[in-house]
Amino acid sequence: MIRIIHYREKCIGCNACVEAADYRWRVSRKDGKCTLLGAKAKKGIYVALVDDDEEEQNKLASLNCPVRIIRIEKV
């Protein structure tokens, strides 16, 4: 399993994560920021535990993020 950590407050809504893994990321219509689907929020930090088969695409999302607010960790 992997843990995806998203610091959403700092998101600029560039859509790079959505392009890399559109099944896990969406752009919010309310504020234009990207949202990590299936995540739980705690103090503005969103965390999702997902299977290893999503690791490659979400690492790409992390690397493509221009503000570097997506972290991927092995669990």
Residue pairs with C-beta under 8 A, 6 or more apart in sequence:
1 49
1 50
1 51
1 52
1 74
1 75
2 49
2 50
2 51
2 52
2 54
2 55
2 58
2 72
2 73
2 74
2 75
3 47
3 48
3 49
3 72
3 73
3 74
3 75
4 24
4 36
4 39
4 47
4 48
4 50
4 58
4 70
4 71
4 72
5 45
5 46
5 47
5 70
5 71
5 72
5 73
6 34
6 36
6 39
6 45
6 46
6 47
6 48
6 69
6 70
6 71
7 44
7 45
7 69
7 70
8 33
8 34
8 35
8 36
8 41
8 44
8 45
8 46
8 69
9 44
10 67
10 69
11 33
11 34
11 67
11 69
12 33
12 66
12 67
13 27
13 28
13 31
13 32
13 33
13 34
14 34
14 65
14 66
14 67
15 27
15 34
16 61
16 64
16 65
16 66
17 24
17 25
17 34
17 58
17 61
17 62
17 64
17 65
17 70
18 25
18 26
18 27
18 34
19 64
20 57
20 58
20 60
20 61
20 64
21 54
21 57
21 58
21 60
21 61
23 37
24 36
24 37
24 38
24 48
24 50
24 54
24 57
24 58
24 61
25 34
25 35
25 36
25 37
25 61
26 34
26 35
26 37
27 33
27 34
27 35
28 34
28 35
35 46
36 46
36 48
37 48
38 48
38 50
39 46
39 47
39 48
40 46
40 47
40 48
49 75
50 58
55 72
58 70
58 72
59 72
61 70
62 68
62 70
62 71
62 72
